[in-house]
Amino acid sequence: MRYITTLTIAGSDSSGGAGVQADLKTMSALGCYAASVITSITAQNTLGVKAVQNVKPSIIAQQIRAVMDDLSPEAVKIGMVNDLDTLNAICDTLSSQWPALLVVDPVMVATSGDRLMQADTLKKYCERLVPRATLLTPNIPEAEILAGMPIKNEADMRRAAETITHMGCHATLVKGGHANGEEKTDLLLTDDGQCIRLTSPTVRTNNTHGTGCTLSSAITAFLAQGENLPTAVRKAKAYVGEALRHGADVAIGHGHGPVNHFFNPQKLIKR
């Protein structure tokens, strides 16, 4: 027997609410054995990002090989890719063993508004990484950057999702969490043209730090467990909604606090 294993390739968040830390918490809470590859180290808290230090590309590559060769994760999530050297290290190392299930969260802008991807990285990111994704999970600001268009309404979200999916990924989930209203609407568009509208009640809280990382990691966990893509996305959205609700009135830090990843933790799943 073995645990269902997942891998996150992402940046470290010193405050523990986003990045690798949020990924590990989410995957663990959902019953997966979570491994990690750290691409960058950030000095940040609930108020914003203070500094970013990239990990050497050779070390990123060695981390990936160490995990992939030994643990054979069922699904992989890629988060923060800060610069071109990091992108190339990831893609070059995975080129001989691209994971069958790959969730790519294009972390470009933090909740605080800080830019997390260098401008010269975007073109190669779209060429090298996006076409390998089982699912791409941009929020509205990220979808605007990727699609090269403003998003003002749901029709714009769909057009942006179509543009992004045409870059070669199997599916795109445009997250509507930045929109106002009593409901949050996400659109899941697959490469066969299927468009699934997913809505959830708005949770009134200031504790939204790391929600994007949490959602993409939850999707990764459910895919690793054998769920199909629409079901994995629906279950992940439900998990994030409950994590937001259970952490809504808890004060951690003085800015955007984290969600409650462990409102209902699961035991590690063996198969």
N, C-alpha and C positions, 0 to 999 in steps of 0.2 A: 504494500500500500504506500501511497505518497500523498502529501498535501497538494491541493490545487495551488499552483505557484504563479505569481504575477511579478512583473518587473516594471518599475518606474524609472525613467531616464529624465531627470529634471534638476532644477536648481534648489538649493537649500534655503529655507526661510528660518532665520534665527529666532523669530517669535513663535514658530511652531504652528501657525495657522494656515499656511499655504505651502506650495512647493512640495518637495520630497516628504516633508513631515506630514502634510495633509494627505498625501497619497498613501503613505504607509499606514496612517491611522484608518483611512477609509477602507483600504483593501483588507486590513486586519479585522476591522469591525464587521466586515461582510464575509469573513470565514476563509480568506485566502492567505497563503504564506507569501509575504511581500518582500521582494528583494529590491535593491536600489542602485542606481548609478548617478552620482552627483556631477552635474555639468558646470555648476558655478556656485559660489558662496555669496550670499547676500547679507548685508547688515541691514536688517529692517525690523520694524515693529508694526503695531496697529496704526501708526500715524504715517508710515511711508517707508520708502527704500532709501537708505543712507549711503550705501556703497555696494558695488558688485565686483567680485574678483572671479574671473574665469579659471576653471581647472585646466591644467595642461592637456592638450588634445591627446597626447600619448597615454596619459593616465585615464582619460575618459575611455579610450579604446581598450585599455587593459581591463577596466572594470566591466565593460560590456562582454568581452570575451570570457572573463572569469565566470560571470553569471550564466551566459548563454551556453557555454560548453559543459557546465556542471549541473545546473539546476533545470535547464530546458523549460522555461516558463511557458504556460499555455497562452498567455496574452501579455502584451507589452504596451505601456503608455509612454509617450514622449511629451514632455512639457517644455519648460523654458530652454530655448536655444538662443543664447545671447549674441553670438557672433559667427562669422563664416568658418573659422577654424573649428569651432565646436560642431557646427553642422556637418562639415566634411568628416570629422572624426567619427561621428555617429553613423553617417551614411556609408562611409568606406568600410567600417567594421561590420555593419549589418549586411553589406552587399552580398556576402556568401551565405547568409542565413536569415533573410528577412522573415520576421515572425508572421505566421498565418493570420493572427489577429493583432492588429496594430491600431491603437487609438492615439491620434495626434491632437493635442491641445495647443493651438498656436498662441502661446503666452506672449503677447506683445505689449500690453499695457496693464499695470497693476491696478487694483481697486482704488488706490490713492491717486491714480493718474500718471504715475511714473512710467516712462518708456523702458521696456525690458528687452527689446530686440533692436540691434543696430540696423540702420536703414539699408546698408549695403548687403545685408544678409537675406532680405526678403525675396529677391529674384531667384536666387539659388534654392532657397527654402521651397518655393513653389515648384521649381524644376525637379529637385532631388527627393524631397521628403513627402510632399503632398500626394503625389501619384501612388505612393506605397501604402497610404492609409486605408484601413478598413473604414474608419470614421474620422472626420475632422470636426472639431467642436468649437468654432469661434463664437464669441459673444458679438454683440452688434458693432462695437468699435473695431474689433478685429476683423469682422466680416466686411466692414466698409473698406479697410485697408486691403484685404485680400482681393475683393471684387472690384475695387477702384470706383466705388459709387457711394453716395449717401443713402442711409436707410432711415426713412421717416415713418413707415407703416409696414403692415404685414405683407403687402404685395411687394414692397421693396425687399423684404427679408427673403421671399421666395426667389426673386430675380437674382439676388446675391448668392443664394444657395445654389442656383443653377449654374451661375458663372464659376463658382468655386468647384463644384462637382465636375464640371467640364475640364478642370485641370488634371483630372485623372483619378481622384480618390473614389472609393466605392460609394461613399455616402457623406453627406454634410449635415450637421446639426447646428443651425443658427439659433443661439440662445437669446431669448427676449428679456432677460432679467433686468436690462438697463431701461426698459420701457416703463412708463407710468401706467397706473390703473389697478383695479381690484384683482386682475388675473395676470399671470405671466404666460406668454405663449411662445413656445419653441416650434421650429419647423424642422422636420427630419426629411431630407430629400435623398433618395437612393439613385444610383446610376442608371436604373431602369425607368426612371421618371416618376416613381411613386413618391407622393408627398404626404406626410403624416403630420397632422396638427396636434400638438401636445400642450394642454393648458393645466395650470395649477394655481391655487389661490395665492395671492401676494401675502407674504409674511412680513409684518411691520417690525423691523428690527434694524439696528445699526451694526449688528454682528454678521457681516457678509464677507469677511476676509477669507479668501480661499475657496469660495463656492465653485468657481470654475474648475479648479484643481480637483476638488472633491467630486464633482459630477463626472468628469472624465475618468477618474480613478474608479468610481463606482461602476461605470459602464464597462471598464476593463475587467473588473472583478466578475461581473455577471456574464460577460462573454466567456471568460475563462471557465466559468461553471457550466457552460454549454447552452446558455440562452441565445436565441436568435437576436438580431440587432434591434428590431423594434421593441421586443420584450425587455432586453437589457437596458435600453434607454428609458423605457417607462419605469422600470424598477429603480433605476438610478435616480430619476427625477423624484420619485416618491421618497427615497432615502434622504436626498438633499432637503426636501421639504420638511421632513420630520426633524432632521438635524438643525435646520434653521429655527423651527418652532421650539424645540427643546432648549436651544441656546439663546433665545430671543431676549431674555431678561437677565442674562449673566454678564457681569462686567469683567472683561479681561483687557487691560490696557486703557488708553484714553482716546482711541480712534475707532476704526472698524475692527471689532473683535471677531473671533473665530466662531464657527458653528460647533454644535455638540456632536462630534463624530461617534461618540460611544453611548448614544441614548439607548441602544439595544444591541450590544455586541454579540456576535455569533462565535461559536467554537470553530476552530480550524476544521475545514472539510477534508476528509480523507476519501480517496477512491482507489 
